[in-house]
């Protein structure tokens, strides 16, 4: 055994008196998930901890880095909030709300031997990278009321039809469906052409709204015309496979994603507000102040108000027709 193998890194949960409440050895994996739910590697069952809050990742040189997974309350090292992966040093204190974790690694690990094929497989599972992305969230309004009115079986059929149609529309506009969460879709666009990506996302929002409005032609007995709310945000996120036990779960995490979901909730707060767009996306558009109204929203997980632009789908259609030369049917 090498010296580094004999002395694995440890993570210590501190109690209110700064004494050891629990200890985890970081010696049998390349990734360790931290979160509130029971299936995380390091379970912290506290209300201020997100379900999947952060991840500790072993680097090729044997050191460990800490990555926030887009948590609501943030992750801190020695009192400083982190936004990108940070290499942990011996004695670093990790803060999550009122929880304090002490990282300890006695030595600088020796140079690793060439990885085996199984090591490479595990490294692939743990792979994450930073990238600028555009996120689109679309959510069916009054879906809970619809479920209570029509029943589970009928709603299941509706969602099956809706998710299939929405997937085709996202792909048609060069996007990728990251996931469906009940009656909501999260789609993304990545790459250097930010203005094109944002315009694609806006056209997708119009297309999903039109498709949803017309569902009564495909799905019988709809009690009222369905409508969606949409939110768009652009920023840096971590992209990669964050799954456990060799499974595939390629996704994106980060503040840009959290803010997008919070902004979508704002579409119910104002009349004729169908789409809300973060300022980091709006700055890439032509004449945003002509077609969109600026708002200041208080959202969960943010101490300061979030500045954003909003509009109706009719106003969005007018913007796209003028600035992209492509008509967008409502």
C-alpha atoms as a printed R data frame, in Angstrom:
    type eleno elety resid chain resno       x      y       z
1   ATOM     1    CA   UNK     A     1   0.000  0.000   0.000
2   ATOM     2    CA   UNK     A     2   1.103  3.561  -0.609
3   ATOM     3    CA   UNK     A     3   1.123  6.100   2.200
4   ATOM     4    CA   UNK     A     4  -1.879  7.902   0.701
5   ATOM     5    CA   UNK     A     5  -3.903  4.688   0.727
6   ATOM     6    CA   UNK     A     6  -3.076  4.076   4.408
7   ATOM     7    CA   UNK     A     7  -4.333  7.527   5.385
8   ATOM     8    CA   UNK     A     8  -7.536  8.274   3.457
9   ATOM     9    CA   UNK     A     9  -9.106 11.700   3.503
10  ATOM    10    CA   UNK     A    10 -11.904 12.198   6.006
11  ATOM    11    CA   UNK     A    11 -14.939 14.428   6.332
12  ATOM    12    CA   UNK     A    12 -16.078 15.208   9.865
13  ATOM    13    CA   UNK     A    13 -19.496 16.533  10.878
14  ATOM    14    CA   UNK     A    14 -19.124 18.988  13.739
15  ATOM    15    CA   UNK     A    15 -21.781 19.514  16.411
16  ATOM    16    CA   UNK     A    16 -22.667 22.827  18.081
17  ATOM    17    CA   UNK     A    17 -19.679 22.464  20.444
18  ATOM    18    CA   UNK     A    18 -17.294 21.832  17.485
19  ATOM    19    CA   UNK     A    19 -16.917 18.190  18.550
20  ATOM    20    CA   UNK     A    20 -17.063 15.258  16.103
21  ATOM    21    CA   UNK     A    21 -20.646 14.148  15.506
22  ATOM    22    CA   UNK     A    22 -19.912 11.805  12.574
23  ATOM    23    CA   UNK     A    23 -16.974 10.821  10.395
24  ATOM    24    CA   UNK     A    24 -16.846  9.641   6.769
25  ATOM    25    CA   UNK     A    25 -13.790  8.063   5.128
26  ATOM    26    CA   UNK     A    26 -13.271  9.165   1.522
27  ATOM    27    CA   UNK     A    27 -11.474  6.048   0.361
28  ATOM    28    CA   UNK     A    28 -13.773  3.846  -1.744
29  ATOM    29    CA   UNK     A    29 -15.083  6.045  -4.562
30  ATOM    30    CA   UNK     A    30 -14.191  8.954  -6.829
31  ATOM    31    CA   UNK     A    31 -17.412 10.865  -6.067
32  ATOM    32    CA   UNK     A    32 -19.365 11.504  -2.888
33  ATOM    33    CA   UNK     A    33 -22.785 13.155  -3.020
34  ATOM    34    CA   UNK     A    34 -23.942 15.389  -0.154
35  ATOM    35    CA   UNK     A    35 -27.635 16.010   0.384
36  ATOM    36    CA   UNK     A    36 -30.735 15.722   2.493
37  ATOM    37    CA   UNK     A    37 -32.138 12.494   1.039
38  ATOM    38    CA   UNK     A    38 -31.179  9.052   2.258
39  ATOM    39    CA   UNK     A    39 -29.622  7.778  -0.996
40  ATOM    40    CA   UNK     A    40 -26.778 10.321  -0.913
41  ATOM    41    CA   UNK     A    41 -23.315  9.153   0.148
42  ATOM    42    CA   UNK     A    42 -23.129 11.760   2.897
43  ATOM    43    CA   UNK     A    43 -26.637 12.322   4.222
44  ATOM    44    CA   UNK     A    44 -27.297 15.596   6.061
45  ATOM    45    CA   UNK     A    45 -30.995 15.458   7.074
46  ATOM    46    CA   UNK     A    46 -31.520 19.156   7.712
47  ATOM    47    CA   UNK     A    47 -34.081 21.524   6.198
48  ATOM    48    CA   UNK     A    48 -31.411 23.960   4.954
49  ATOM    49    CA   UNK     A    49 -29.695 21.217   2.924
50  ATOM    50    CA   UNK     A    50 -30.993 20.616  -0.613
51  ATOM    51    CA   UNK     A    51 -31.936 17.112  -1.738
52  ATOM    52    CA   UNK     A    52 -28.769 16.934  -3.847
53  ATOM    53    CA   UNK     A    53 -26.715 19.781  -2.445
54  ATOM    54    CA   UNK     A    54 -23.058 19.268  -3.344
55  ATOM    55    CA   UNK     A    55 -20.522 16.723  -4.542
56  ATOM    56    CA   UNK     A    56 -16.969 15.924  -3.498
57  ATOM    57    CA   UNK     A    57 -14.937 14.623  -6.427
58  ATOM    58    CA   UNK     A    58 -11.535 12.934  -6.312
59  ATOM    59    CA   UNK     A    59  -9.085 14.398  -8.791
60  ATOM    60    CA   UNK     A    60  -6.513 12.416 -10.762
61  ATOM    61    CA   UNK     A    61  -3.707 13.632  -8.480
62  ATOM    62    CA   UNK     A    62  -5.499 12.261  -5.403
63  ATOM    63    CA   UNK     A    63  -6.729 15.606  -4.109
64  ATOM    64    CA   UNK     A    64 -10.440 16.310  -3.630
65  ATOM    65    CA   UNK     A    65 -12.583 19.126  -5.012
66  ATOM    66    CA   UNK     A    66 -15.966 20.385  -3.837
67  ATOM    67    CA   UNK     A    67 -18.763 21.275  -6.265
68  ATOM    68    CA   UNK     A    68 -22.099 22.911  -5.419
69  ATOM    69    CA   UNK     A    69 -24.944 21.246  -7.347
70  ATOM    70    CA   UNK     A    70 -27.096 24.345  -7.677
71  ATOM    71    CA   UNK     A    71 -28.356 24.242  -4.087
72  ATOM    72    CA   UNK     A    72 -30.886 26.728  -2.749
73  ATOM    73    CA   UNK     A    73 -28.769 27.965   0.169
74  ATOM    74    CA   UNK     A    74 -25.301 27.597  -1.311
75  ATOM    75    CA   UNK     A    75 -22.114 25.847  -0.236
76  ATOM    76    CA   UNK     A    76 -19.287 27.631   1.565
77  ATOM    77    CA   UNK     A    77 -15.596 26.924   2.198
78  ATOM    78    CA   UNK     A    78 -14.146 28.778   5.185
79  ATOM    79    CA   UNK     A    79 -17.044 31.228   5.037
80  ATOM    80    CA   UNK     A    80 -16.779 31.973   1.308
81  ATOM    81    CA   UNK     A    81 -19.538 30.858  -1.057
82  ATOM    82    CA   UNK     A    82 -18.314 28.735  -3.957
83  ATOM    83    CA   UNK     A    83 -19.630 28.957  -7.512
84  ATOM    84    CA   UNK     A    84 -17.147 26.678  -9.292
85  ATOM    85    CA   UNK     A    85 -15.282 23.516  -8.213
86  ATOM    86    CA   UNK     A    86 -12.706 24.279  -5.502
87  ATOM    87    CA   UNK     A    87  -9.837 21.993  -4.480
88  ATOM    88    CA   UNK     A    88 -10.095 21.154  -0.789
89  ATOM    89    CA   UNK     A    89  -7.154 21.750   1.545
90  ATOM    90    CA   UNK     A    90  -6.429 20.032   4.853
91  ATOM    91    CA   UNK     A    91  -8.446 21.774   7.583
92  ATOM    92    CA   UNK     A    92 -11.011 23.418   5.273
93  ATOM    93    CA   UNK     A    93 -14.413 23.990   6.871
94  ATOM    94    CA   UNK     A    94 -17.380 23.311   4.577
95  ATOM    95    CA   UNK     A    95 -20.507 25.258   5.507
96  ATOM    96    CA   UNK     A    96 -24.063 24.343   4.487
97  ATOM    97    CA   UNK     A    97 -26.530 26.483   6.417
98  ATOM    98    CA   UNK     A    98 -25.897 25.747  10.097
99  ATOM    99    CA   UNK     A    99 -24.009 22.547   9.262
100 ATOM   100    CA   UNK     A   100 -20.216 22.503   9.519
101 ATOM   101    CA   UNK     A   101 -18.032 19.792   7.981
102 ATOM   102    CA   UNK     A   102 -14.264 19.596   8.489
103 ATOM   103    CA   UNK     A   103 -12.165 18.180   5.649
104 ATOM   104    CA   UNK     A   104  -8.937 16.449   6.616
105 ATOM   105    CA   UNK     A   105  -6.221 15.016   4.385
106 ATOM   106    CA   UNK     A   106  -2.876 14.395   6.075
107 ATOM   107    CA   UNK     A   107  -0.591 14.265   3.073
108 ATOM   108    CA   UNK     A   108  -0.276 15.316  -0.524
109 ATOM   109    CA   UNK     A   109  -1.019 12.053  -2.323
110 ATOM   110    CA   UNK     A   110   1.622 10.391  -4.453
111 ATOM   111    CA   UNK     A   111   1.350 10.444  -8.229
112 ATOM   112    CA   UNK     A   112  -1.353  7.951  -9.225
113 ATOM   113    CA   UNK     A   113  -0.620  4.921 -11.326
114 ATOM   114    CA   UNK     A   114  -2.198  4.766 -14.801
115 ATOM   115    CA   UNK     A   115  -5.945  4.172 -14.388
116 ATOM   116    CA   UNK     A   116  -7.461  0.811 -15.223
117 ATOM   117    CA   UNK     A   117 -10.423  0.465 -17.565
118 ATOM   118    CA   UNK     A   118 -12.768  0.210 -14.575
119 ATOM   119    CA   UNK     A   119 -11.285  3.414 -13.134
120 ATOM   120    CA   UNK     A   120 -11.894  5.142 -16.452
121 ATOM   121    CA   UNK     A   121 -15.515  4.014 -16.414
122 ATOM   122    CA   UNK     A   122 -15.987  5.505 -12.958
123 ATOM   123    CA   UNK     A   123 -14.224  8.710 -13.998
124 ATOM   124    CA   UNK     A   124 -16.634  9.011 -16.907
125 ATOM   125    CA   UNK     A   125 -19.586  8.677 -14.564
126 ATOM   126    CA   UNK     A   126 -18.205 11.489 -12.414
127 ATOM   127    CA   UNK     A   127 -17.340 13.822 -15.286
128 ATOM   128    CA   UNK     A   128 -18.518 17.412 -14.982
129 ATOM   129    CA   UNK     A   129 -17.540 20.578 -16.817
130 ATOM   130    CA   UNK     A   130 -18.440 24.260 -16.822
131 ATOM   131    CA   UNK     A   131 -20.309 25.706 -19.789
132 ATOM   132    CA   UNK     A   132 -22.470 28.702 -20.656
133 ATOM   133    CA   UNK     A   133 -25.983 27.464 -21.321
134 ATOM   134    CA   UNK     A   134 -29.472 28.794 -21.970
135 ATOM   135    CA   UNK     A   135 -32.232 27.145 -19.942
136 ATOM   136    CA   UNK     A   136 -35.929 27.120 -20.841
137 ATOM   137    CA   UNK     A   137 -38.577 26.037 -18.342
138 ATOM   138    CA   UNK     A   138 -42.193 25.587 -19.478
139 ATOM   139    CA   UNK     A   139 -44.951 24.606 -17.056
140 ATOM   140    CA   UNK     A   140 -48.673 23.930 -17.561
141 ATOM   141    CA   UNK     A   141 -50.726 26.363 -15.476
142 ATOM   142    CA   UNK     A   142 -53.388 25.089 -13.057
143 ATOM   143    CA   UNK     A   143 -52.239 21.518 -13.459
144 ATOM   144    CA   UNK     A   144 -53.084 20.526  -9.885
145 ATOM   145    CA   UNK     A   145 -56.650 21.754 -10.370
146 ATOM   146    CA   UNK     A   146 -56.773 19.873 -13.683
147 ATOM   147    CA   UNK     A   147 -55.638 16.647 -11.996
148 ATOM   148    CA   UNK     A   148 -58.263 16.968  -9.292
149 ATOM   149    CA   UNK     A   149 -60.967 17.622 -11.902
150 ATOM   150    CA   UNK     A   150 -60.123 14.895 -14.430
151 ATOM   151    CA   UNK     A   151 -58.459 12.120 -12.413
152 ATOM   152    CA   UNK     A   152 -55.077 10.404 -12.541
153 ATOM   153    CA   UNK     A   153 -55.688  8.108 -15.524
154 ATOM   154    CA   UNK     A   154 -56.841 10.908 -17.794
155 ATOM   155    CA   UNK     A   155 -53.988 13.192 -16.666
156 ATOM   156    CA   UNK     A   156 -51.469 10.438 -17.341
157 ATOM   157    CA   UNK     A   157 -52.695 10.186 -20.934
158 ATOM   158    CA   UNK     A   158 -52.535 13.961 -21.300
159 ATOM   159    CA   UNK     A   159 -48.952 14.119 -20.024
160 ATOM   160    CA   UNK     A   160 -47.880 11.309 -22.314
161 ATOM   161    CA   UNK     A   161 -49.177 13.246 -25.316
162 ATOM   162    CA   UNK     A   162 -47.771 16.572 -24.073
163 ATOM   163    CA   UNK     A   163 -44.263 15.321 -23.315
164 ATOM   164    CA   UNK     A   164 -44.011 13.608 -26.703
165 ATOM   165    CA   UNK     A   165 -45.024 16.749 -28.569
166 ATOM   166    CA   UNK     A   166 -42.832 19.039 -26.482
167 ATOM   167    CA   UNK     A   167 -39.777 16.803 -27.033
168 ATOM   168    CA   UNK     A   168 -40.219 17.072 -30.805
169 ATOM   169    CA   UNK     A   169 -40.526 20.863 -30.624
170 ATOM   170    CA   UNK     A   170 -37.371 21.243 -28.510
171 ATOM   171    CA   UNK     A   171 -35.369 19.078 -30.903
172 ATOM   172    CA   UNK     A   172 -36.805 20.935 -33.915
173 ATOM   173    CA   UNK     A   173 -35.336 24.153 -32.497
174 ATOM   174    CA   UNK     A   174 -31.884 22.617 -31.862
175 ATOM   175    CA   UNK     A   175 -32.387 22.137 -28.139
176 ATOM   176    CA   UNK     A   176 -32.030 19.210 -25.762
177 ATOM   177    CA   UNK     A   177 -34.641 18.052 -23.268
178 ATOM   178    CA   UNK     A   178 -32.826 17.720 -19.958
179 ATOM   179    CA   UNK     A   179 -35.823 16.354 -18.065
180 ATOM   180    CA   UNK     A   180 -39.562 16.416 -17.534
181 ATOM   181    CA   UNK     A   181 -40.727 17.142 -13.988
182 ATOM   182    CA   UNK     A   182 -44.417 16.371 -13.830
183 ATOM   183    CA   UNK     A   183 -46.116 19.005 -15.961
184 ATOM   184    CA   UNK     A   184 -42.908 20.972 -16.618
185 ATOM   185    CA   UNK     A   185 -40.092 20.603 -19.133
186 ATOM   186    CA   UNK     A   186 -36.499 21.745 -18.722
187 ATOM   187    CA   UNK     A   187 -34.703 22.226 -22.043
188 ATOM   188    CA   UNK     A   188 -31.267 23.617 -22.745
189 ATOM   189    CA   UNK     A   189 -29.061 25.072 -25.461
190 ATOM   190    CA   UNK     A   190 -25.273 25.084 -25.157
191 ATOM   191    CA   UNK     A   191 -22.538 26.492 -27.340
192 ATOM   192    CA   UNK     A   192 -20.804 29.780 -28.175
193 ATOM   193    CA   UNK     A   193 -23.595 31.405 -30.219
194 ATOM   194    CA   UNK     A   194 -25.554 32.867 -27.329
195 ATOM   195    CA   UNK     A   195 -27.907 35.079 -29.312
196 ATOM   196    CA   UNK     A   196 -28.870 32.197 -31.610
197 ATOM   197    CA   UNK     A   197 -29.382 29.892 -28.623
198 ATOM   198    CA   UNK     A   198 -31.613 32.430 -26.880
199 ATOM   199    CA   UNK     A   199 -33.678 33.018 -30.017
200 ATOM   200    CA   UNK     A   200 -34.079 29.248 -30.465
201 ATOM   201    CA   UNK     A   201 -35.273 28.974 -26.858
202 ATOM   202    CA   UNK     A   202 -37.754 31.838 -27.314
203 ATOM   203    CA   UNK     A   203 -39.152 30.265 -30.501
204 ATOM   204    CA   UNK     A   204 -39.475 26.979 -28.642
205 ATOM   205    CA   UNK     A   205 -41.491 28.687 -25.895
206 ATOM   206    CA   UNK     A   206 -43.884 30.083 -28.519
207 ATOM   207    CA   UNK     A   207 -44.164 26.660 -30.181
208 ATOM   208    CA   UNK     A   208 -44.831 24.841 -26.888
209 ATOM   209    CA   UNK     A   209 -47.473 27.406 -25.966
210 ATOM   210    CA   UNK     A   210 -49.238 26.979 -29.328
211 ATOM   211    CA   UNK     A   211 -49.068 23.187 -29.048
212 ATOM   212    CA   UNK     A   212 -50.474 23.297 -25.504
213 ATOM   213    CA   UNK     A   213 -53.278 25.684 -26.495
214 ATOM   214    CA   UNK     A   214 -54.313 23.254 -29.250
215 ATOM   215    CA   UNK     A   215 -54.357 20.125 -27.079
216 ATOM   216    CA   UNK     A   216 -58.151 20.201 -26.965
217 ATOM   217    CA   UNK     A   217 -58.084 19.066 -30.617
218 ATOM   218    CA   UNK     A   218 -56.075 15.959 -29.669
219 ATOM   219    CA   UNK     A   219 -57.191 15.234 -26.121
220 ATOM   220    CA   UNK     A   220 -60.978 15.077 -25.580
221 ATOM   221    CA   UNK     A   221 -62.887 16.543 -22.656
222 ATOM   222    CA   UNK     A   222 -60.424 19.223 -21.616
223 ATOM   223    CA   UNK     A   223 -62.329 21.338 -19.074
224 ATOM   224    CA   UNK     A   224 -60.602 24.567 -20.171
225 ATOM   225    CA   UNK     A   225 -57.936 25.666 -22.688
226 ATOM   226    CA   UNK     A   226 -54.497 24.884 -21.299
227 ATOM   227    CA   UNK     A   227 -51.835 27.550 -21.000
228 ATOM   228    CA   UNK     A   228 -48.183 27.521 -20.030
229 ATOM   229    CA   UNK     A   229 -45.808 29.829 -18.238
230 ATOM   230    CA   UNK     A   230 -42.208 29.983 -19.427
231 ATOM   231    CA   UNK     A   231 -38.877 31.226 -18.093
232 ATOM   232    CA   UNK     A   232 -35.539 31.597 -19.794
233 ATOM   233    CA   UNK     A   233 -32.146 32.135 -18.205
234 ATOM   234    CA   UNK     A   234 -28.567 32.173 -19.456
235 ATOM   235    CA   UNK     A   235 -25.399 31.605 -17.449
236 ATOM   236    CA   UNK     A   236 -22.639 29.255 -16.384
237 ATOM   237    CA   UNK     A   237 -23.621 25.785 -15.220
238 ATOM   238    CA   UNK     A   238 -21.966 22.483 -14.462
239 ATOM   239    CA   UNK     A   239 -22.751 19.841 -17.070
240 ATOM   240    CA   UNK     A   240 -22.031 16.166 -16.678
241 ATOM   241    CA   UNK     A   241 -23.108 12.743 -15.521
242 ATOM   242    CA   UNK     A   242 -24.000 13.082 -11.842
243 ATOM   243    CA   UNK     A   243 -25.405  9.576 -11.419
244 ATOM   244    CA   UNK     A   244 -24.511  7.022  -8.776
245 ATOM   245    CA   UNK     A   245 -23.532  3.349  -9.104
246 ATOM   246    CA   UNK     A   246 -22.620  3.521 -12.785
247 ATOM   247    CA   UNK     A   247 -26.024  4.728 -13.980
248 ATOM   248    CA   UNK     A   248 -26.425  7.457 -16.582
249 ATOM   249    CA   UNK     A   249 -27.892 10.797 -15.472
250 ATOM   250    CA   UNK     A   250 -26.443 13.480 -17.708
251 ATOM   251    CA   UNK     A   251 -27.791 16.810 -16.534
252 ATOM   252    CA   UNK     A   252 -26.920 20.410 -15.684
253 ATOM   253    CA   UNK     A   253 -26.837 22.037 -12.262
254 ATOM   254    CA   UNK     A   254 -26.107 25.512 -11.013
255 ATOM   255    CA   UNK     A   255 -27.606 28.817  -9.990
256 ATOM   256    CA   UNK     A   256 -28.719 29.513 -13.569
257 ATOM   257    CA   UNK     A   257 -31.049 26.499 -13.350
258 ATOM   258    CA   UNK     A   258 -32.448 27.389  -9.927
259 ATOM   259    CA   UNK     A   259 -33.178 30.967 -10.973
260 ATOM   260    CA   UNK     A   260 -34.945 29.765 -14.141
261 ATOM   261    CA   UNK     A   261 -37.361 27.654 -12.067
262 ATOM   262    CA   UNK     A   262 -37.956 30.532  -9.641
263 ATOM   263    CA   UNK     A   263 -38.638 32.955 -12.506
264 ATOM   264    CA   UNK     A   264 -41.165 30.597 -14.087
265 ATOM   265    CA   UNK     A   265 -43.178 30.774 -10.860
266 ATOM   266    CA   UNK     A   266 -43.463 34.524 -11.424
267 ATOM   267    CA   UNK     A   267 -45.598 34.047 -14.548
268 ATOM   268    CA   UNK     A   268 -48.603 33.624 -12.256
269 ATOM   269    CA   UNK     A   269 -47.894 36.867 -10.395
270 ATOM   270    CA   UNK     A   270 -48.676 39.453 -13.083
271 ATOM   271    CA   UNK     A   271 -51.438 39.769 -15.676
272 ATOM   272    CA   UNK     A   272 -50.294 39.110 -19.271
273 ATOM   273    CA   UNK     A   273 -46.930 37.847 -18.045
274 ATOM   274    CA   UNK     A   274 -46.366 34.625 -19.958
275 ATOM   275    CA   UNK     A   275 -42.569 34.563 -20.155
276 ATOM   276    CA   UNK     A   276 -39.885 35.831 -17.784
277 ATOM   277    CA   UNK     A   277 -36.289 36.157 -18.941
278 ATOM   278    CA   UNK     A   278 -33.185 36.732 -16.839
279 ATOM   279    CA   UNK     A   279 -31.150 39.861 -17.586
280 ATOM   280    CA   UNK     A   280 -28.129 37.787 -18.610
281 ATOM   281    CA   UNK     A   281 -30.215 36.488 -21.502
282 ATOM   282    CA   UNK     A   282 -31.926 39.794 -22.306
283 ATOM   283    CA   UNK     A   283 -28.630 41.648 -22.873
284 ATOM   284    CA   UNK     A   284 -28.042 39.477 -25.955
285 ATOM   285    CA   UNK     A   285 -31.335 40.514 -27.571
286 ATOM   286    CA   UNK     A   286 -32.025 43.471 -29.830
287 ATOM   287    CA   UNK     A   287 -34.188 46.201 -28.295
288 ATOM   288    CA   UNK     A   288 -35.261 44.271 -25.181
289 ATOM   289    CA   UNK     A   289 -36.806 47.396 -23.610
290 ATOM   290    CA   UNK     A   290 -39.075 47.894 -26.627
291 ATOM   291    CA   UNK     A   291 -40.879 44.562 -26.386
292 ATOM   292    CA   UNK     A   292 -40.281 43.477 -22.775
293 ATOM   293    CA   UNK     A   293 -41.018 45.064 -19.413
294 ATOM   294    CA   UNK     A   294 -38.390 45.038 -16.692
295 ATOM   295    CA   UNK     A   295 -39.311 43.531 -13.319
296 ATOM   296    CA   UNK     A   296 -37.684 43.033  -9.943
297 ATOM   297    CA   UNK     A   297 -38.655 39.754  -8.269
298 ATOM   298    CA   UNK     A   298 -38.044 38.421  -4.781
299 ATOM   299    CA   UNK     A   299 -37.332 34.708  -5.220
300 ATOM   300    CA   UNK     A   300 -36.601 31.866  -2.830
301 ATOM   301    CA   UNK     A   301 -32.922 31.292  -2.134
302 ATOM   302    CA   UNK     A   302 -31.861 34.829  -3.115
303 ATOM   303    CA   UNK     A   303 -31.235 37.576  -0.567
304 ATOM   304    CA   UNK     A   304 -31.364 40.282  -3.224
305 ATOM   305    CA   UNK     A   305 -34.112 40.824  -5.779
306 ATOM   306    CA   UNK     A   306 -33.614 39.252  -9.202
307 ATOM   307    CA   UNK     A   307 -33.900 41.640 -12.157
308 ATOM   308    CA   UNK     A   308 -35.677 40.151 -15.171
309 ATOM   309    CA   UNK     A   309 -37.681 41.006 -18.275
310 ATOM   310    CA   UNK     A   310 -41.209 39.785 -18.947
311 ATOM   311    CA   UNK     A   311 -43.787 39.789 -21.719
312 ATOM   312    CA   UNK     A   312 -46.886 38.107 -23.091
313 ATOM   313    CA   UNK     A   313 -46.574 35.476 -25.815
314 ATOM   314    CA   UNK     A   314 -48.127 38.008 -28.211
315 ATOM   315    CA   UNK     A   315 -45.355 40.511 -27.463
316 ATOM   316    CA   UNK     A   316 -42.739 37.770 -27.769
317 ATOM   317    CA   UNK     A   317 -44.107 36.786 -31.165
318 ATOM   318    CA   UNK     A   318 -43.887 40.409 -32.339
319 ATOM   319    CA   UNK     A   319 -40.288 40.624 -31.163
320 ATOM   320    CA   UNK     A   320 -39.272 37.440 -32.970
321 ATOM   321    CA   UNK     A   321 -40.996 38.423 -36.209
322 ATOM   322    CA   UNK     A   322 -39.226 41.799 -36.269
323 ATOM   323    CA   UNK     A   323 -35.760 40.720 -35.139
324 ATOM   324    CA   UNK     A   324 -35.375 37.217 -36.558
325 ATOM   325    CA   UNK     A   325 -37.496 37.540 -39.704
326 ATOM   326    CA   UNK     A   326 -39.411 34.382 -38.863
327 ATOM   327    CA   UNK     A   327 -43.160 34.491 -38.124
328 ATOM   328    CA   UNK     A   328 -44.222 32.714 -34.960
329 ATOM   329    CA   UNK     A   329 -47.809 31.513 -34.878
330 ATOM   330    CA   UNK     A   330 -49.659 31.914 -31.598
